[in-house]
Amino acid sequence: MDIHLPPDGFAGPVKRSITIAGHQTSISLEPVFWAALEGAAKAMSLPLSALVAEIDAVRVSHADPANLASALRTWLFTRP
């Protein structure tokens, strides 16, 4: 197995504030996840906050929902 350092190195979470349903919330994600979310939002012609709000709405509709950061990471890895 040949494991390499990512081009930008290993980076810890970066906290951002996003408005969801009219209130501010802070989300901590690694830069690679922020970049992937921004790319997905752009591909879907949505503002980043709108995409996060839609994912959050689906997340809270389930019994025992995961935290928002986990839901965002999972959505990124499982979207078509």
N, C-alpha and C positions, 0 to 999 in steps of 0.2 A: 504494500500500500504506500502510495506517495502523496503525502499531505503537504500542501503549500500554504504559505501565509497569503491571505487575501490581498489584492492590490493596495487597498487602503489600510491594511492591518486589521487587527481585531479591535472593534470599538464597542464601548459600553453604551448603555441607553442614553438617549437625549430626551429631555422632557420638553413637551410643547403644550400650549394651551389651545384648545379648540372649542368653539361654541356648538353645543348640541342641544336642540330643543330649547333654545333661548338661554341656556346657562353655560358658563365656562367650565371646562373640565380639563385636567392635566393628564397627559398620556406619556408614558416613557417607553420608547422603542429604540432599538439600535438604528443607526443611520441607514443601513441597507433596507430595513423595513420601511422607514420614512420614504426613501427613494422609490421603493416598489409601490407604496400606496399612492404617492404623487403620480407615478406613471399610470397606475390603474385609473385614477380619477381623471387624468387627462384623456386616456383612451375612451373613457365613458362620457366625456364632455361634462364632467361634474366638478364643482369645487371640492377640494379635499374635505372640508367640513361636511359637505352633503354626503359624500361617500361614507365617511366615518359614522355619520348619523344613521344612514341606512343600515350599515352593518350592526350598529348598536341596537337599532329597533328589532332586528331579527334575533340578536343575542338575548335581549331581555324577554322575548316572547317564549322562551323555553324555560322549563323548570330547572332550577339550580344553574343559572347562567354562569359562564366563565367570566373572569374580569375582562374589561374592554381590551386591554393590550393583548391578552391571550387570544381573544376572539379575532382581533385584527391580524395577528400572525397566522392563525389557523385559516382564516378566509383567504389570505394571500397564497397559501400553499395548496388550497383545495379548489380554488376558482377554476372554471373551465378556460 
